Amino acid sequence: MSNDYFKAQGWFKTYALNSQDSRGVFQQLVKEDEEAFRLASAETDRIKEEMNKKFGSGTIKYGSEIPQPEIKTPQAIFEFSQRNPAAEGGRMLNAMQVGEDRGDRTGFRKPRGPKKITDFPLEVQKLIKDFGIKKYNKLNNQQKYSVRNQPTSTTPYTLNYGKNKFDITVKGLTKKGANNVQELLNIINKEELTPENWFAKTSRKQGKKGGASAGVDAMARDLVKYLKGEAIGERTAIHQIIFDQLNIKDLIGDKADIIKDIDGKSFRQAKGTAAAAKSAVESSFDAVKLLNKEFILLGLTPPSPYKEIDLLRTSRSKFKFPSNKLDYVAQALGLGGKVKHIGHELWIRCMNKDKQAWDMMKKYNIQDVVLLEKVYEKMLSWIRNHPNHNSYSQGVVCPNCGGSNLIKRGLSCNTNTVYQRLRCKDCGKWSRSNKKMKEMKKLQSAISI
């Protein structure tokens, strides 16, 4: 059959979808195709006969006329599989896996190994040699990649310091990096450079909103090192080039001496700065530790023993407010809010002994105490491990509020013990007797549950 036969099959299938006489049409197609095949065979026979007549009998033969050696089928399959090992299917092993040496034959990848420096293009080899071959060999793969693929951008950026404007072109400096340089220059130019202020404006607080970006933070640290004459790390070596181009010591003038005296590392690790102390008191019950620190610095001994009540822990464990800050919780409970103020600048001004700032701080703290007391009274019945008022009372009272208006409300059952359950009608706190029901003749005390 010729290819026309298979084309006809495709056409027939399409035609048969819409034809009631498809069978007759298909038979006609087959008949026409077989006729064409017979004509083609007759033409081939004529050519074969002419060639044999001209060049000798047997010059051209059909495949079916050529004698074949007698061979058993299993032997033929075995020999074929030996000649074509991939014919049986399965995973094709490469030359390395089968332990065969195939040289550098085209089509077979060379086994991978540590790439030699000489395998890289000449320009990359120069970068590695400039960096230092011994230093390069000690790096991990990612660090080696950074050495081989150094930034090539040389875009000029316009910066200003006060009224001075100037262009800077540093290889590898991005637009974001240029913005960080400008932000740092603005801080130096506009801000009063006290250690506390420098810390507040240039430090990035982890996990908190506000503060400087990571880029400004790193650049400010390196500026302190640069002005002290200390080495800047390899990761931020571009800062050295930026400071050199800016001629920053002359640019910022007397402020260079102020910044040089700021120990960036110690201030970033300090917990006693205004911002860090405020954050610590708001985020956990570290206020007591801060007070203890002040006591010992003043040469005082520990105060008389006391109990701690942390409303932040209660708020986190018992409720799901969007924010657990005192101001938010108090307003959500309809108890008012904190005194509004100018923000972190208030703490800075207080540290600089500004009287108006101290008056505002006093007002702010008084309201904090009043607001905290209101929230405490609202949450009183929810507080666990509250100091038990029965320890300081002659009669049986509520463990949390100290009220004597207790009523019996069911039983409190443990695995093997039953107690009388109580509820305070003043604050709503649930408690139980400290005596088992079998032993109890009258209430002796009450314990939180």
C-alpha positions in Angstrom: 0.0 0.0 0.0 1.2 3.5 -0.7 1.0 6.6 1.6 -2.1 7.6 -0.3 -3.9 4.7 1.4 -3.3 6.0 4.8 -4.3 9.5 3.7 -7.5 8.0 2.4 -8.2 6.4 5.8 -8.0 9.8 7.5 -10.2 11.4 4.9 -12.6 8.5 5.1 -13.0 8.8 8.9 -13.9 12.5 8.5 -16.3 11.7 5.6 -17.9 8.8 7.5 -19.1 11.2 10.2 -21.6 12.8 7.8 -22.1 10.1 5.2 -24.6 7.3 5.2 -22.8 5.5 2.3 -19.3 5.6 3.9 -18.6 1.9 3.5 -19.1 2.0 -0.3 -16.9 5.1 -0.6 -14.1 3.4 1.5 -14.1 0.3 -0.7 -13.9 2.4 -3.8 -10.8 4.2 -2.4 -9.1 0.9 -1.5 -9.8 -0.4 -5.0 -8.3 2.7 -6.7 -5.3 2.5 -4.4 -4.6 -1.2 -5.1 -4.8 -0.5 -8.8 -2.2 2.3 -8.5 0.1 0.0 -6.5 -0.1 -2.7 -9.3 0.8 -0.1 -11.9 3.8 1.0 -9.8 4.9 -2.7 -9.4 4.8 -3.2 -13.2 7.0 -0.2 -13.8 9.5 -1.5 -11.2 9.6 -4.9 -12.9 10.3 -3.2 -16.3 13.2 -1.2 -14.9 14.7 -4.3 -13.1 14.5 -6.3 -16.3 16.3 -3.6 -18.4 19.1 -3.2 -15.8 19.8 -6.9 -15.7 19.8 -7.1 -19.5 22.3 -4.3 -19.7 24.7 -5.3 -16.8 24.1 -9.0 -16.5 21.6 -11.3 -14.9 21.2 -10.9 -11.1 22.6 -7.4 -11.0 19.4 -6.1 -9.4 17.3 -8.3 -7.1 14.3 -7.9 -4.9 15.0 -8.5 -1.2 12.9 -11.6 -1.2 15.2 -13.1 -3.9 18.3 -12.8 -1.8 19.1 -16.0 0.2 19.1 -15.7 4.0 21.3 -17.8 6.4 19.2 -20.2 8.5 19.1 -19.0 12.1 16.9 -19.8 15.1 14.8 -17.0 16.5 16.1 -17.1 20.1 19.7 -16.8 18.8 18.7 -13.8 16.6 17.1 -12.0 19.6 20.2 -12.7 21.8 22.6 -11.4 19.2 20.5 -8.3 18.6 20.3 -7.5 22.4 24.1 -7.9 22.6 24.6 -5.4 19.7 21.9 -3.0 21.2 22.0 -3.1 25.0 19.6 -0.2 25.4 16.9 -2.0 23.3 15.5 -3.8 26.4 14.5 -0.5 28.1 15.4 0.8 31.5 17.8 3.6 32.6 20.7 4.3 30.3 24.0 4.4 32.3 26.6 6.8 31.3 30.2 5.9 30.7 31.4 6.8 34.2 28.7 4.7 35.9 29.5 1.5 33.9 33.3 2.1 34.4 34.0 2.5 30.8 36.6 4.9 29.4 35.1 6.6 26.3 37.7 9.4 26.0 36.4 12.7 24.7 33.8 11.3 22.4 31.2 13.9 21.2 27.9 13.5 22.9 29.3 12.3 26.3 29.6 15.0 29.0 32.9 15.1 30.9 32.6 14.2 34.5 32.1 17.2 36.8 34.8 18.0 39.3 36.2 21.1 41.1 36.7 23.7 38.4 40.2 25.0 38.1 40.9 28.7 38.0 42.5 28.2 34.5 39.1 26.9 33.3 37.5 30.4 33.6 37.8 33.1 30.9 40.9 35.3 31.2 38.9 38.3 32.5 37.5 36.1 35.3 41.0 34.7 36.1 42.2 38.3 36.5 39.4 39.1 39.0 40.4 36.0 41.1 44.1 36.9 41.0 43.3 40.5 42.0 41.3 39.1 45.0 44.0 36.6 45.9 44.1 33.0 44.9 44.7 31.7 48.5 41.9 33.7 49.9 39.6 32.7 47.0 40.3 28.9 47.6 39.1 29.3 51.2 35.7 30.7 50.2 32.5 28.7 49.8 30.8 28.4 46.4 28.5 31.4 46.9 31.4 33.6 48.0 33.5 32.4 45.0 30.6 33.3 42.7 30.5 36.8 44.1 34.2 37.3 43.4 33.8 36.0 39.8 30.7 38.1 39.2 31.5 41.5 40.6 29.1 44.4 39.9 29.9 46.5 36.9 27.4 49.3 37.2 29.0 52.8 37.0 25.8 55.0 37.1 26.5 58.5 38.5 24.3 59.7 41.3 23.8 63.3 42.6 24.0 63.8 46.3 23.8 66.8 48.6 25.1 67.8 52.0 23.5 71.0 53.1 23.8 73.5 50.2 26.6 71.5 48.6 25.7 69.3 45.6 28.0 66.8 44.0 28.1 63.7 41.8 29.4 60.3 42.8 30.3 57.3 40.6 31.1 54.1 42.4 31.4 50.8 40.6 28.5 48.6 41.8 26.6 51.3 43.6 22.8 50.9 43.1 20.1 53.5 43.4 19.0 52.0 46.7 22.6 52.2 48.0 22.8 55.9 46.8 19.6 56.6 48.7 21.2 55.1 51.9 24.2 57.4 51.5 21.9 60.4 51.1 19.9 59.4 54.2 23.0 59.1 56.3 24.3 62.5 55.1 20.9 64.0 56.0 21.1 62.6 59.5 24.7 64.0 60.0 23.7 67.4 58.7 20.3 67.9 60.4 20.5 66.0 63.7 22.2 66.8 67.0 24.8 64.1 67.2 24.5 62.8 70.7 25.2 59.1 71.1 21.6 58.5 72.0 20.3 60.4 69.0 22.8 58.7 66.6 21.7 55.4 67.9 18.0 56.2 67.5 18.4 57.5 63.9 20.8 55.0 62.4 19.9 51.7 64.2 17.7 49.1 62.7 15.5 47.4 65.4 15.0 43.7 64.6 11.4 42.6 64.3 10.1 46.2 65.0 8.7 48.8 62.7 10.5 52.1 62.5 14.2 52.8 62.8 16.7 52.9 60.0 16.9 50.5 57.0 19.5 47.7 57.2 21.6 49.6 54.6 21.8 52.8 56.6 22.5 50.8 59.8 25.4 49.0 58.2 26.8 52.2 56.6 26.6 54.1 59.9 28.6 51.3 61.6 31.2 51.4 58.9 31.4 55.2 59.0 32.3 55.1 62.7 35.1 52.5 61.9 36.3 54.6 58.9 36.6 57.8 61.0 38.5 55.8 63.7 40.8 54.4 61.1 39.6 50.8 61.6 39.3 48.3 58.7 35.9 47.9 57.1 34.8 44.3 56.4 35.0 42.7 53.0 31.2 42.4 52.7 30.7 46.1 52.8 34.0 47.2 51.2 32.1 49.5 48.9 31.5 51.8 51.8 35.2 52.5 52.0 35.2 53.6 48.3 32.1 55.8 48.9 33.6 57.5 51.9 36.9 58.1 50.0 35.1 59.6 47.0 33.0 61.8 49.3 36.1 62.9 51.2 33.7 62.6 54.1 36.1 63.8 56.8 36.4 67.2 55.1 32.7 67.2 54.0 31.2 66.9 57.5 33.9 68.9 59.2 33.7 69.0 63.0 31.0 66.4 63.1 33.6 63.8 62.1 35.2 64.1 65.6 31.8 63.7 67.3 30.9 60.5 65.3 34.4 59.2 65.8 33.8 59.2 69.5 30.6 57.2 69.2 31.1 53.5 69.8 28.5 52.2 67.4 28.7 48.6 68.5 28.2 49.2 72.2 25.3 51.6 71.6 23.5 49.1 69.4 23.9 46.4 72.0 22.9 48.6 74.9 19.5 47.8 76.6 19.5 50.9 78.8 18.9 53.6 76.1 15.6 55.4 76.1 14.2 53.6 73.0 15.3 50.2 74.1 14.1 50.7 77.7 10.7 51.9 76.5 10.4 48.9 74.1 11.4 46.4 76.8 8.8 47.7 79.3 6.1 47.6 76.6 7.0 44.2 75.3 7.6 42.2 78.5 7.7 42.5 82.3 11.3 43.7 82.3 10.4 47.0 84.0 11.3 45.4 87.4 14.8 44.4 86.1 15.3 48.0 84.8 14.4 49.3 88.3 16.7 46.8 90.0 19.5 48.0 87.7 18.9 51.6 88.8 18.9 50.4 92.5 22.2 48.7 92.3 23.8 51.5 90.3 22.8 53.8 93.2 24.3 51.4 95.7 20.9 50.3 97.1 20.1 46.9 98.5 17.1 44.9 97.2 13.6 46.2 98.3 11.3 44.3 100.6 9.9 41.1 98.9 6.9 41.7 96.6 4.6 39.9 94.2 4.5 40.6 90.5 1.3 40.9 88.4 1.8 41.1 84.6 -1.3 42.2 82.7 0.5 41.7 79.4 0.8 37.9 80.1 -2.9 37.8 81.1 -3.9 39.7 77.9 -1.9 37.3 75.7 -3.0 34.1 77.4 -6.7 34.9 77.9 -7.7 37.1 75.0 -7.0 37.7 71.3 -6.8 41.4 71.0 -5.3 42.7 67.7 -2.7 44.4 69.8 -1.8 43.8 73.5 -0.4 47.3 74.1 -1.9 49.1 77.1 -3.2 51.9 75.0 -5.1 49.6 72.6 -6.5 47.3 75.2 -7.6 50.2 77.5 -9.4 51.9 74.6 -11.0 48.6 73.5 -12.4 48.2 77.0 -13.7 51.7 77.1 -11.3 52.9 79.7 -9.6 55.8 77.9 -6.2 56.0 76.4 -2.6 57.2 77.0 -1.6 60.9 76.8 -0.6 61.9 73.3 3.0 63.2 72.9 5.6 64.0 70.3 7.0 60.4 70.1 10.5 59.2 70.6 11.8 62.8 70.5 10.2 63.3 74.0 12.7 60.8 75.4 15.6 62.5 73.7 14.6 65.9 75.0 14.2 64.5 78.5 17.7 63.1 78.4 18.9 66.6 77.3 17.2 68.0 80.5 14.4 69.9 78.7 12.0 71.1 81.5 8.9 71.2 79.2 9.7 67.7 78.0 9.9 66.5 81.7 6.5 68.1 82.5 5.0 66.2 79.5 6.7 63.0 80.6 5.3 63.4 84.1 1.8 63.8 82.8 2.3 60.9 80.5 3.5 58.5 83.3 0.7 59.6 85.7 -1.9 58.7 83.1 -0.1 55.4 82.4 -0.4 54.4 86.1 -4.1 55.4 86.3 -4.8 53.6 83.0 -3.0 50.4 84.2 -5.0 50.4 87.4 -8.3 50.6 85.4 -7.3 47.7 83.2 -6.2 45.7 86.2 -9.6 46.1 87.9 -11.3 45.1 84.6 -9.1 42.0 84.2 -9.0 41.1 87.9 -11.2 38.0 87.7 -9.2 36.7 84.7 -5.7 36.8 86.4 -4.1 33.5 87.2 -1.6 33.1 90.1 -2.8 36.4 91.6 -1.4 36.9 95.2 -4.1 35.2 97.4 -5.9 37.7 99.7 -6.7 34.8 102.1 -3.0 34.9 103.2 -3.6 38.4 104.6 -7.2 38.1 105.8 -8.9 36.7 109.0 -11.9 35.3 107.2 -12.6 33.5 103.9 -12.4 36.0 101.0 -12.0 36.0 97.2 -8.4 35.1 96.3 -8.2 37.9 93.7 -10.2 40.9 95.0 -10.3 40.1 98.7 -14.1 40.5 98.8 -16.1 38.4 101.3 -19.2 38.1 99.0 -18.7 34.4 98.1 -21.4 32.0 97.1 -21.3 28.2 96.6 -21.7 27.2 93.0 -21.3 23.5 92.4 -18.4 21.3 92.9 -14.8 21.3 91.8 -13.7 17.7 91.0 -10.2 16.4 90.5 -9.4 12.8 89.6 -9.9 11.5 93.1 -11.0 14.5 95.2 -14.1 16.7 95.4 -14.0 20.3 96.6 -16.6 23.0 97.1 -16.6 25.5 94.2 -17.1 29.2 95.0 -17.8 32.3 93.0 -17.2 36.0 94.0 -20.2 38.2 93.4 -17.9 41.3 93.5 -15.3 40.6 90.8 -16.7 37.3 89.3 -13.6 35.2 90.1 -14.1 31.4 90.5 -12.3 29.6 93.3 -12.7 26.5 95.5 -12.3 25.5 99.1 -8.9 24.2 100.2 -10.5 21.3 102.1 -11.9 18.1 100.7 -15.7 17.7 100.9 -15.4 14.7 103.2 -13.2 16.5 105.7 -15.0 19.9 105.5 -17.3 21.0 108.3 -16.9 24.7 107.5 -15.0 26.8 105.0 -11.4 27.4 106.1 -10.0 29.2 103.0 -10.4 29.6 99.2 -8.0 28.8 96.4 -8.0 30.0 92.8 -9.1 27.6 90.0 
